[in-house]
Amino acid sequence: MYKYIFAAMTAVLATPVYAGTVYYVDIVNTAASDVVLFEVAPAGSDRFHSVLGNGPLHGGGEAATIAIRKGGDGCTRDFRIGFADGSVVTHRGFNLCHYATYHTDRSLHTQAAATGKP
């Protein structure tokens, strides 16, 4: 069952043109460990803000929908995901304009391939 979490992330000085644009992203935790932290930042900024509320997102397929305002900084965002087992993954450059679903286990595989470590 889907658990819906709506959180809005706004840029500090969002222009009126972008103020009404909201992107909805389904976060699907297909990893084995629970997601206990999910943060979003404008790409390359390291200004992360938590968008996960109401407890952990359980591993094995539990999902939540988050809302992210477009703002004046474009479509790309960085995600930082913290798992109950203590691991933290940062996914850089997720494109909100092209993708509406994010799977946590795909980020783990991508990071392992890039670093040579699980």
Sequence and secondary structure as in RCSB ss.txt:
>XXXX:A:sequence
MYKYIFAAMTAVLATPVYAGTVYYVDIVNTAASDVVLFEVAPAGSDRFHSVLGNGPLHGGGEAATIAIRKGGDGC
TRDFRIGFADGSVVTHRGFNLCHYATYHTDRSLHTQAAATGKP
>XXXX:A:secstr
 EEE       TT  TTTTT EEEEEEEE SSS EEEEEEEETT    EE   SS B TTTEEEEEEEE GGG S
EEEEEEEETTS EEEEEEEETTT SEEEHHHHHHHHHHHHS  
